[in-house]
Amino acid sequence: MTKKVIKSIQQELPLFDFDDDNIEKVKQHQPISFGESGFSKYIVYVDESGDHSLHSIDENYPIFVLAFCVFNKRHYSEVIVPALEKFKFNHFGHDQVVLHENEIRRRKGAFKILNNKEKHQYFTGQLSEIIEFSNFILISATIDKRELKRLNASDNAYHIALGMCMDSLHEFLIEKGQQNKKTHIVVECRGNKEDNELELEFRRICDGNNPTKIQLPFDMIFSDKKVMSSGLQLADLVARPIGLHTLKPKQTNRAFDLLKKKFFCGGGRNKLGECFKEVGMKIYPIPKSEKPR
């Protein structure tokens, strides 16, 4: 790394406002309750990767991934949001940049500044540090279009994945004792037709069209891209690595390796990074080599 880059690093805002002695305390941060309100302690941000249509298939990326990032509200507001804001100030001089995985990877738009290997590695390294440090729970559903013979082409991949993710989310909230409180699920606006169809499917699932056949106290919020939500930006960064792992499980995937311990899993915190398949990370149709739990 050049002296110029080192000097720039030394002058930037620290992503996290604490010294080394406090790092472990923050990693184990257990936020206190917001009180006895009707809202749960958690908020969910959603993004997708791939085309949700089952009529067409992209041979290079024949899957659709829906990712739920579940944040404890206090940790999100006190640790994650400030860290992402400082990250943007450090690299762009302002915070009016939306982090998009596709544009970062292709170095397009605002990310043209990542025009050499050194800058790109430093940028992605700091972003990976934020993701690794952030305490969020990851829930995903992948629709594998390579199994079209086992799928109904009239179905909507987004709707299938939504139901699977909401089922896992409900299990997580039961584990945390928050299943009877209202949990907000934030999705990005995609267009009037798509949004109306999605909201209708969401309401059906909440009204009992789910594996437990019970009403779910979830509420969906449609967010405009201009809002620049930190949670939606993080969700955008995690969906594609999950898809690439499904397509090429033996290929090196550092981004996915970083996410493994984020997945909702069976067996509690002692099993983080191990027992997450078909729990927090689901694939549909279920791979023939795997049995449903």
FIVEX-613919 format. One record per residue (C-alpha): residue in one letter; chain; x, y, z. Coordinates in nm, 4 decimals. Layout:
REM residues N
<pt code="A" unit="A" u="X" v="Y" w="Z"/>
...
***
This chain:
REM residues 293
<pt code="M" unit="A" u="0.0000" v="0.0000" w="0.0000"/>
<pt code="T" unit="A" u="0.1432" v="0.3408" w="-0.0976"/>
<pt code="K" unit="A" u="0.2336" v="0.6175" w="0.1485"/>
<pt code="K" unit="A" u="-0.0419" v="0.8330" w="-0.0048"/>
<pt code="V" unit="A" u="-0.3094" v="0.5720" w="0.0714"/>
<pt code="I" unit="A" u="-0.1719" v="0.5126" w="0.4232"/>
<pt code="K" unit="A" u="-0.1866" v="0.8877" w="0.4935"/>
<pt code="S" unit="A" u="-0.5460" v="0.8976" w="0.3678"/>
<pt code="I" unit="A" u="-0.6373" v="0.6085" w="0.5975"/>
<pt code="Q" unit="A" u="-0.4855" v="0.7821" w="0.8982"/>
<pt code="Q" unit="A" u="-0.6910" v="1.0965" w="0.8342"/>
<pt code="E" unit="A" u="-1.0295" v="0.9289" w="0.7914"/>
<pt code="L" unit="A" u="-1.3134" v="0.8959" w="1.0424"/>
<pt code="P" unit="A" u="-1.2961" v="0.5735" w="1.2463"/>
<pt code="L" unit="A" u="-1.5807" v="0.3420" w="1.1501"/>
<pt code="F" unit="A" u="-1.6417" v="0.2434" w="1.5090"/>
<pt code="D" unit="A" u="-1.6036" v="0.4826" w="1.8040"/>
<pt code="F" unit="A" u="-1.4207" v="0.2667" w="2.0566"/>
<pt code="D" unit="A" u="-1.0763" v="0.1332" w="2.1256"/>
<pt code="D" unit="A" u="-0.9556" v="-0.2267" w="2.1061"/>
<pt code="D" unit="A" u="-1.0454" v="-0.2939" w="2.4708"/>
<pt code="N" unit="A" u="-1.4138" v="-0.2399" w="2.3933"/>
<pt code="I" unit="A" u="-1.4401" v="-0.4402" w="2.0712"/>
<pt code="E" unit="A" u="-1.5497" v="-0.7616" w="2.2428"/>
<pt code="K" unit="A" u="-1.8097" v="-0.5752" w="2.4479"/>
<pt code="V" unit="A" u="-1.9660" v="-0.4275" w="2.1358"/>
<pt code="K" unit="A" u="-1.9604" v="-0.7607" w="1.9515"/>
<pt code="Q" unit="A" u="-2.1553" v="-0.9110" w="2.2409"/>
<pt code="H" unit="A" u="-2.3825" v="-0.6082" w="2.2595"/>
<pt code="Q" unit="A" u="-2.7233" v="-0.7142" w="2.3928"/>
<pt code="P" unit="A" u="-2.9511" v="-0.4134" w="2.3462"/>
<pt code="I" unit="A" u="-3.2039" v="-0.3411" w="2.6174"/>
<pt code="S" unit="A" u="-3.5742" v="-0.3423" w="2.5352"/>
<pt code="F" unit="A" u="-3.7411" v="-0.0387" w="2.3838"/>
<pt code="G" unit="A" u="-4.0135" v="-0.0895" w="2.6410"/>
<pt code="E" unit="A" u="-4.3465" v="-0.2647" w="2.6422"/>
<pt code="S" unit="A" u="-4.4666" v="-0.1252" w="2.3097"/>
<pt code="G" unit="A" u="-4.6538" v="-0.3316" w="2.0540"/>
<pt code="F" unit="A" u="-4.3487" v="-0.3393" w="1.8284"/>
<pt code="S" unit="A" u="-4.0867" v="-0.6131" w="1.8285"/>
<pt code="K" unit="A" u="-3.7191" v="-0.5439" w="1.8939"/>
<pt code="Y" unit="A" u="-3.6390" v="-0.6380" w="1.5368"/>
<pt code="I" unit="A" u="-3.6745" v="-0.4868" w="1.1907"/>
<pt code="V" unit="A" u="-3.6225" v="-0.6681" w="0.8610"/>
<pt code="Y" unit="A" u="-3.4714" v="-0.5345" w="0.5369"/>
<pt code="V" unit="A" u="-3.5187" v="-0.7299" w="0.2146"/>
<pt code="D" unit="A" u="-3.3493" v="-0.7470" w="-0.1231"/>
<pt code="E" unit="A" u="-3.3261" v="-0.9921" w="-0.4093"/>
<pt code="S" unit="A" u="-3.0831" v="-1.1162" w="-0.6713"/>
<pt code="G" unit="A" u="-3.1877" v="-1.2492" w="-1.0100"/>
<pt code="D" unit="A" u="-3.5096" v="-1.2542" w="-1.2135"/>
<pt code="H" unit="A" u="-3.8263" v="-1.3716" w="-1.0355"/>
<pt code="S" unit="A" u="-3.9932" v="-1.4976" w="-1.3557"/>
<pt code="L" unit="A" u="-4.0172" v="-1.8747" w="-1.4008"/>
<pt code="H" unit="A" u="-4.0905" v="-1.8394" w="-1.7732"/>
<pt code="S" unit="A" u="-3.7359" v="-1.7392" w="-1.8590"/>
<pt code="I" unit="A" u="-3.3947" v="-1.8518" w="-1.7452"/>
<pt code="D" unit="A" u="-3.0579" v="-1.6784" w="-1.7590"/>
<pt code="E" unit="A" u="-2.8039" v="-1.9525" w="-1.8268"/>
<pt code="N" unit="A" u="-2.5364" v="-1.7487" w="-1.6495"/>
<pt code="Y" unit="A" u="-2.7478" v="-1.6928" w="-1.3367"/>
<pt code="P" unit="A" u="-3.0437" v="-1.9362" w="-1.3408"/>
<pt code="I" unit="A" u="-3.1635" v="-1.8629" w="-0.9881"/>
<pt code="F" unit="A" u="-3.3566" v="-1.6134" w="-0.7807"/>
<pt code="V" unit="A" u="-3.2508" v="-1.5227" w="-0.4253"/>
<pt code="L" unit="A" u="-3.4514" v="-1.3367" w="-0.1626"/>
<pt code="A" unit="A" u="-3.2583" v="-1.2239" w="0.1446"/>
<pt code="F" unit="A" u="-3.3966" v="-1.1052" w="0.4801"/>
<pt code="C" unit="A" u="-3.1540" v="-0.9116" w="0.7027"/>
<pt code="V" unit="A" u="-3.2967" v="-0.9061" w="1.0556"/>
<pt code="F" unit="A" u="-3.1583" v="-0.6336" w="1.2819"/>
<pt code="N" unit="A" u="-3.2028" v="-0.5565" w="1.6477"/>
<pt code="K" unit="A" u="-3.3242" v="-0.1971" w="1.6276"/>
<pt code="R" unit="A" u="-3.0893" v="-0.0558" w="1.8889"/>
<pt code="H" unit="A" u="-2.7784" v="-0.2215" w="1.7489"/>
<pt code="Y" unit="A" u="-2.8836" v="-0.1104" w="1.4014"/>
<pt code="S" unit="A" u="-2.9375" v="0.2531" w="1.4996"/>
<pt code="E" unit="A" u="-2.6402" v="0.2908" w="1.7344"/>
<pt code="V" unit="A" u="-2.3711" v="0.0857" w="1.5594"/>
<pt code="I" unit="A" u="-2.4512" v="-0.0055" w="1.1999"/>
<pt code="V" unit="A" u="-2.5998" v="0.3179" w="1.0618"/>
<pt code="P" unit="A" u="-2.3190" v="0.5418" w="1.1992"/>
<pt code="A" unit="A" u="-2.0529" v="0.3028" w="1.0681"/>
<pt code="L" unit="A" u="-2.1994" v="0.3051" w="0.7157"/>
<pt code="E" unit="A" u="-2.2314" v="0.6842" w="0.7185"/>
<pt code="K" unit="A" u="-1.8660" v="0.7257" w="0.8211"/>
<pt code="F" unit="A" u="-1.7659" v="0.4724" w="0.5564"/>
<pt code="K" unit="A" u="-1.9297" v="0.6899" w="0.2897"/>
<pt code="F" unit="A" u="-1.7765" v="1.0121" w="0.4211"/>
<pt code="N" unit="A" u="-1.4331" v="0.8480" w="0.4193"/>
<pt code="H" unit="A" u="-1.4550" v="0.7254" w="0.0601"/>
<pt code="F" unit="A" u="-1.6760" v="0.9842" w="-0.1123"/>
<pt code="G" unit="A" u="-1.6636" v="1.2956" w="0.1082"/>
<pt code="H" unit="A" u="-2.0444" v="1.2865" w="0.1451"/>
<pt code="D" unit="A" u="-2.3177" v="1.0361" w="0.2310"/>
<pt code="Q" unit="A" u="-2.5403" v="1.0709" w="-0.0784"/>
<pt code="V" unit="A" u="-2.4219" v="0.7450" w="-0.2322"/>
<pt code="V" unit="A" u="-2.6338" v="0.4299" w="-0.2437"/>
<pt code="L" unit="A" u="-2.4293" v="0.1121" w="-0.2070"/>
<pt code="H" unit="A" u="-2.5260" v="-0.1265" w="-0.4877"/>
<pt code="E" unit="A" u="-2.3441" v="-0.4582" w="-0.5167"/>
<pt code="N" unit="A" u="-2.3749" v="-0.4594" w="-0.8953"/>
<pt code="E" unit="A" u="-2.2289" v="-0.1109" w="-0.9380"/>
<pt code="I" unit="A" u="-1.9501" v="-0.1763" w="-0.6884"/>
<pt code="R" unit="A" u="-1.8556" v="-0.4994" w="-0.8665"/>
<pt code="R" unit="A" u="-1.8617" v="-0.3317" w="-1.2082"/>
<pt code="R" unit="A" u="-1.7091" v="-0.0060" w="-1.0777"/>
<pt code="K" unit="A" u="-1.9881" v="0.2000" w="-1.2335"/>
<pt code="G" unit="A" u="-2.1351" v="0.5392" w="-1.1413"/>
<pt code="A" unit="A" u="-2.0028" v="0.6705" w="-0.8104"/>
<pt code="F" unit="A" u="-1.7806" v="0.3628" w="-0.7824"/>
<pt code="K" unit="A" u="-1.5597" v="0.4607" w="-1.0748"/>
<pt code="I" unit="A" u="-1.3250" v="0.5889" w="-0.8050"/>
<pt code="L" unit="A" u="-1.2321" v="0.2244" w="-0.7423"/>
<pt code="N" unit="A" u="-1.0254" v="0.2407" w="-1.0570"/>
<pt code="N" unit="A" u="-0.7294" v="0.0403" w="-0.9367"/>
<pt code="K" unit="A" u="-0.6796" v="-0.2829" w="-0.7455"/>
<pt code="E" unit="A" u="-0.5434" v="-0.1107" w="-0.4353"/>
<pt code="K" unit="A" u="-0.8395" v="0.1249" w="-0.3913"/>
<pt code="H" unit="A" u="-1.0889" v="-0.1501" w="-0.4689"/>
<pt code="Q" unit="A" u="-0.9372" v="-0.3894" w="-0.2139"/>
<pt code="Y" unit="A" u="-0.9319" v="-0.1242" w="0.0574"/>
<pt code="F" unit="A" u="-1.2914" v="-0.0204" w="-0.0141"/>
<pt code="T" unit="A" u="-1.4286" v="-0.3753" w="-0.0164"/>
<pt code="G" unit="A" u="-1.2140" v="-0.4650" w="0.2833"/>
<pt code="Q" unit="A" u="-1.3700" v="-0.1917" w="0.4968"/>
<pt code="L" unit="A" u="-1.7179" v="-0.2805" w="0.3744"/>
<pt code="S" unit="A" u="-1.6557" v="-0.6450" w="0.4637"/>
<pt code="E" unit="A" u="-1.5418" v="-0.5323" w="0.8087"/>
<pt code="I" unit="A" u="-1.8737" v="-0.3549" w="0.8641"/>
<pt code="I" unit="A" u="-2.0707" v="-0.6624" w="0.7524"/>
<pt code="E" unit="A" u="-1.8613" v="-0.8950" w="0.9691"/>
<pt code="F" unit="A" u="-1.8896" v="-0.6683" w="1.2716"/>
<pt code="S" unit="A" u="-2.2641" v="-0.6062" w="1.2351"/>
<pt code="N" unit="A" u="-2.4878" v="-0.8287" w="1.4438"/>
<pt code="F" unit="A" u="-2.7706" v="-0.9225" w="1.2109"/>
<pt code="I" unit="A" u="-2.9496" v="-1.2463" w="1.1359"/>
<pt code="L" unit="A" u="-2.9629" v="-1.3620" w="0.7759"/>
<pt code="I" unit="A" u="-3.2545" v="-1.5571" w="0.6293"/>
<pt code="S" unit="A" u="-3.2676" v="-1.6472" w="0.2615"/>
<pt code="A" unit="A" u="-3.4603" v="-1.8509" w="0.0074"/>
<pt code="T" unit="A" u="-3.3163" v="-1.9472" w="-0.3300"/>
<pt code="I" unit="A" u="-3.5344" v="-2.0597" w="-0.6196"/>
<pt code="D" unit="A" u="-3.3255" v="-2.2851" w="-0.8452"/>
<pt code="K" unit="A" u="-3.4548" v="-2.2450" w="-1.2018"/>
<pt code="R" unit="A" u="-3.2323" v="-2.5277" w="-1.3202"/>
<pt code="E" unit="A" u="-3.5036" v="-2.7460" w="-1.1689"/>
<pt code="L" unit="A" u="-3.7774" v="-2.6043" w="-1.3922"/>
<pt code="K" unit="A" u="-3.9243" v="-2.9523" w="-1.4407"/>
<pt code="R" unit="A" u="-4.0050" v="-2.9536" w="-1.0699"/>
<pt code="L" unit="A" u="-4.1462" v="-2.5998" w="-1.0733"/>
<pt code="N" unit="A" u="-4.4751" v="-2.4515" w="-1.1914"/>
<pt code="A" unit="A" u="-4.4000" v="-2.1863" w="-1.4535"/>
<pt code="S" unit="A" u="-4.7131" v="-1.9930" w="-1.3556"/>
<pt code="D" unit="A" u="-4.5768" v="-1.9337" w="-1.0066"/>
<pt code="N" unit="A" u="-4.3836" v="-1.6240" w="-0.8991"/>
<pt code="A" unit="A" u="-4.0367" v="-1.6984" w="-0.7614"/>
<pt code="Y" unit="A" u="-4.0484" v="-1.3891" w="-0.5400"/>
<pt code="H" unit="A" u="-4.3754" v="-1.5021" w="-0.3802"/>
<pt code="I" unit="A" u="-4.2471" v="-1.8560" w="-0.3190"/>
<pt code="A" unit="A" u="-3.9284" v="-1.7226" w="-0.1603"/>
<pt code="L" unit="A" u="-4.1242" v="-1.4695" w="0.0456"/>
<pt code="G" unit="A" u="-4.3323" v="-1.7403" w="0.2085"/>
<pt code="M" unit="A" u="-4.0223" v="-1.9465" w="0.2889"/>
<pt code="C" unit="A" u="-3.8403" v="-1.6501" w="0.4429"/>
<pt code="M" unit="A" u="-4.1436" v="-1.5391" w="0.6457"/>
<pt code="D" unit="A" u="-4.1734" v="-1.8916" w="0.7867"/>
<pt code="S" unit="A" u="-3.8104" v="-1.8823" w="0.9046"/>
<pt code="L" unit="A" u="-3.8549" v="-1.5290" w="1.0368"/>
<pt code="H" unit="A" u="-4.1497" v="-1.6443" w="1.2480"/>
<pt code="E" unit="A" u="-3.9366" v="-1.9266" w="1.3921"/>
<pt code="F" unit="A" u="-3.6636" v="-1.6779" w="1.4786"/>
<pt code="L" unit="A" u="-3.9074" v="-1.4418" w="1.6514"/>
<pt code="I" unit="A" u="-4.0487" v="-1.7328" w="1.8545"/>
<pt code="E" unit="A" u="-3.6946" v="-1.8079" w="1.9688"/>
<pt code="K" unit="A" u="-3.6601" v="-1.4447" w="2.0790"/>
<pt code="G" unit="A" u="-4.0068" v="-1.4237" w="2.2375"/>
<pt code="Q" unit="A" u="-4.1144" v="-1.1531" w="1.9918"/>
<pt code="Q" unit="A" u="-4.3619" v="-1.3536" w="1.7826"/>
<pt code="N" unit="A" u="-4.6712" v="-1.1706" w="1.9107"/>
<pt code="K" unit="A" u="-4.5389" v="-0.8197" w="1.8471"/>
<pt code="K" unit="A" u="-4.5547" v="-0.6299" w="1.5195"/>
<pt code="T" unit="A" u="-4.2431" v="-0.6709" w="1.3069"/>
<pt code="H" unit="A" u="-4.1911" v="-0.4448" w="1.0072"/>
<pt code="I" unit="A" u="-4.0497" v="-0.5878" w="0.6850"/>
<pt code="V" unit="A" u="-3.8991" v="-0.3250" w="0.4539"/>
<pt code="V" unit="A" u="-3.8796" v="-0.3947" w="0.0794"/>
<pt code="E" unit="A" u="-3.7706" v="-0.1779" w="-0.2105"/>
<pt code="C" unit="A" u="-4.0362" v="-0.0420" w="-0.4469"/>
<pt code="R" unit="A" u="-4.0286" v="-0.2191" w="-0.7857"/>
<pt code="G" unit="A" u="-4.3308" v="-0.0732" w="-0.9665"/>
<pt code="N" unit="A" u="-4.7034" v="-0.0396" w="-0.9006"/>
<pt code="K" unit="A" u="-4.8043" v="-0.3747" w="-1.0520"/>
<pt code="E" unit="A" u="-4.5283" v="-0.5731" w="-0.8813"/>
<pt code="D" unit="A" u="-4.5789" v="-0.3946" w="-0.5494"/>
<pt code="N" unit="A" u="-4.9550" v="-0.4543" w="-0.5499"/>
<pt code="E" unit="A" u="-4.9100" v="-0.8233" w="-0.6306"/>
<pt code="L" unit="A" u="-4.6442" v="-0.8578" w="-0.3624"/>
<pt code="E" unit="A" u="-4.8566" v="-0.6876" w="-0.0977"/>
<pt code="L" unit="A" u="-5.1504" v="-0.9143" w="-0.1828"/>
<pt code="E" unit="A" u="-4.9356" v="-1.2263" w="-0.1452"/>
<pt code="F" unit="A" u="-4.7866" v="-1.0890" w="0.1767"/>
<pt code="R" unit="A" u="-5.1349" v="-1.0334" w="0.3240"/>
<pt code="R" unit="A" u="-5.2393" v="-1.3870" w="0.2272"/>
<pt code="I" unit="A" u="-4.9388" v="-1.5320" w="0.4078"/>
<pt code="C" unit="A" u="-5.0008" v="-1.3176" w="0.7153"/>
<pt code="D" unit="A" u="-5.3700" v="-1.4157" w="0.7186"/>
<pt code="G" unit="A" u="-5.2887" v="-1.7855" w="0.7576"/>
<pt code="N" unit="A" u="-5.1684" v="-1.9134" w="0.4211"/>
<pt code="N" unit="A" u="-4.8488" v="-2.0392" w="0.5852"/>
<pt code="P" unit="A" u="-4.7185" v="-2.3688" w="0.7302"/>
<pt code="T" unit="A" u="-4.8399" v="-2.2868" w="1.0839"/>
<pt code="K" unit="A" u="-5.1862" v="-2.1754" w="0.9594"/>
<pt code="I" unit="A" u="-5.1821" v="-1.8842" w="1.2032"/>
<pt code="Q" unit="A" u="-5.2009" v="-1.5078" w="1.1611"/>
<pt code="L" unit="A" u="-4.8619" v="-1.3392" w="1.1569"/>
<pt code="P" unit="A" u="-4.8201" v="-0.9884" w="1.3048"/>
<pt code="F" unit="A" u="-4.5990" v="-0.8633" w="1.0232"/>
<pt code="D" unit="A" u="-4.6332" v="-0.5362" w="0.8350"/>
<pt code="M" unit="A" u="-4.4719" v="-0.4630" w="0.4969"/>
<pt code="I" unit="A" u="-4.3243" v="-0.1207" w="0.4161"/>
<pt code="F" unit="A" u="-4.2386" v="-0.0250" w="0.0584"/>
<pt code="S" unit="A" u="-3.9339" v="0.2005" w="0.0497"/>
<pt code="D" unit="A" u="-3.8282" v="0.4265" w="-0.2365"/>
<pt code="K" unit="A" u="-3.4677" v="0.3814" w="-0.3501"/>
<pt code="K" unit="A" u="-3.4078" v="0.7511" w="-0.2817"/>
<pt code="V" unit="A" u="-3.4486" v="0.6905" w="0.0922"/>
<pt code="M" unit="A" u="-3.0976" v="0.5372" w="0.1022"/>
<pt code="S" unit="A" u="-3.1789" v="0.3011" w="0.3880"/>
<pt code="S" unit="A" u="-2.8680" v="0.1486" w="0.5472"/>
<pt code="G" unit="A" u="-3.0566" v="-0.1770" w="0.6041"/>
<pt code="L" unit="A" u="-3.1652" v="-0.2073" w="0.2397"/>
<pt code="Q" unit="A" u="-2.8118" v="-0.1337" w="0.1231"/>
<pt code="L" unit="A" u="-2.6704" v="-0.4127" w="0.3402"/>
<pt code="A" unit="A" u="-2.9410" v="-0.6496" w="0.2157"/>
<pt code="D" unit="A" u="-2.8391" v="-0.5630" w="-0.1419"/>
<pt code="L" unit="A" u="-2.4815" v="-0.6689" w="-0.0650"/>
<pt code="V" unit="A" u="-2.5652" v="-1.0171" w="0.0680"/>
<pt code="A" unit="A" u="-2.8103" v="-1.1617" w="-0.1864"/>
<pt code="R" unit="A" u="-2.5766" v="-1.2315" w="-0.4788"/>
<pt code="P" unit="A" u="-2.3040" v="-1.4137" w="-0.2770"/>
<pt code="I" unit="A" u="-2.5750" v="-1.6561" w="-0.1593"/>
<pt code="G" unit="A" u="-2.6794" v="-1.7167" w="-0.5197"/>
<pt code="L" unit="A" u="-2.3215" v="-1.7728" w="-0.6367"/>
<pt code="H" unit="A" u="-2.2695" v="-2.0249" w="-0.3556"/>
<pt code="T" unit="A" u="-2.5766" v="-2.2176" w="-0.4741"/>
<pt code="L" unit="A" u="-2.4522" v="-2.2177" w="-0.8344"/>
<pt code="K" unit="A" u="-2.0903" v="-2.3028" w="-0.7583"/>
<pt code="P" unit="A" u="-2.0652" v="-2.4388" w="-0.4019"/>
<pt code="K" unit="A" u="-1.7045" v="-2.5529" w="-0.4444"/>
<pt code="Q" unit="A" u="-1.5798" v="-2.2243" w="-0.5845"/>
<pt code="T" unit="A" u="-1.4008" v="-1.9804" w="-0.3524"/>
<pt code="N" unit="A" u="-1.6580" v="-1.7308" w="-0.2259"/>
<pt code="R" unit="A" u="-1.5134" v="-1.5043" w="0.0421"/>
<pt code="A" unit="A" u="-1.8302" v="-1.2965" w="0.0630"/>
<pt code="F" unit="A" u="-2.0379" v="-1.6056" w="0.1413"/>
<pt code="D" unit="A" u="-1.7808" v="-1.7291" w="0.3935"/>
<pt code="L" unit="A" u="-1.8255" v="-1.3966" w="0.5717"/>
<pt code="L" unit="A" u="-2.2024" v="-1.4497" w="0.5836"/>
<pt code="K" unit="A" u="-2.2118" v="-1.8100" w="0.7045"/>
<pt code="K" unit="A" u="-2.2198" v="-1.7172" w="1.0736"/>
<pt code="K" unit="A" u="-2.5016" v="-1.4689" w="1.0110"/>
<pt code="F" unit="A" u="-2.7588" v="-1.7280" w="0.9056"/>
<pt code="F" unit="A" u="-3.0422" v="-1.8236" w="1.1376"/>
<pt code="C" unit="A" u="-2.9552" v="-2.1784" w="1.2373"/>
<pt code="G" unit="A" u="-3.0720" v="-2.4729" w="1.4399"/>
<pt code="G" unit="A" u="-2.9075" v="-2.5535" w="1.7724"/>
<pt code="G" unit="A" u="-2.8618" v="-2.1968" w="1.9011"/>
<pt code="R" unit="A" u="-2.5555" v="-1.9725" w="1.8914"/>
<pt code="N" unit="A" u="-2.3188" v="-2.2673" w="1.9436"/>
<pt code="K" unit="A" u="-2.4051" v="-2.3879" w="1.5931"/>
<pt code="L" unit="A" u="-2.3502" v="-2.0594" w="1.4092"/>
<pt code="G" unit="A" u="-2.2049" v="-2.1215" w="1.0659"/>
<pt code="E" unit="A" u="-2.2967" v="-2.4904" w="1.0758"/>
<pt code="C" unit="A" u="-2.6654" v="-2.5860" w="1.1013"/>
<pt code="F" unit="A" u="-2.8163" v="-2.3218" w="0.8741"/>
<pt code="K" unit="A" u="-2.9088" v="-2.5155" w="0.5600"/>
<pt code="E" unit="A" u="-3.2871" v="-2.5589" w="0.5266"/>
<pt code="V" unit="A" u="-3.3213" v="-2.3460" w="0.8427"/>
<pt code="G" unit="A" u="-3.1972" v="-1.9957" w="0.7655"/>
<pt code="M" unit="A" u="-3.0782" v="-2.0714" w="0.4125"/>
<pt code="K" unit="A" u="-3.3424" v="-2.2548" w="0.2107"/>
<pt code="I" unit="A" u="-3.3389" v="-2.3772" w="-0.1487"/>
<pt code="Y" unit="A" u="-3.6460" v="-2.4579" w="-0.3572"/>
<pt code="P" unit="A" u="-3.6977" v="-2.7163" w="-0.4879"/>
<pt code="I" unit="A" u="-3.5094" v="-2.8913" w="-0.2081"/>
<pt code="P" unit="A" u="-3.1930" v="-3.0475" w="-0.3569"/>
<pt code="K" unit="A" u="-3.2424" v="-3.4206" w="-0.4149"/>
<pt code="S" unit="A" u="-2.9282" v="-3.4894" w="-0.2137"/>
<pt code="E" unit="A" u="-3.0733" v="-3.3249" w="0.0962"/>
<pt code="K" unit="A" u="-3.3626" v="-3.4278" w="0.3148"/>
<pt code="P" unit="A" u="-3.6100" v="-3.1797" w="0.4609"/>
<pt code="R" unit="A" u="-3.5566" v="-3.1242" w="0.8316"/>
***
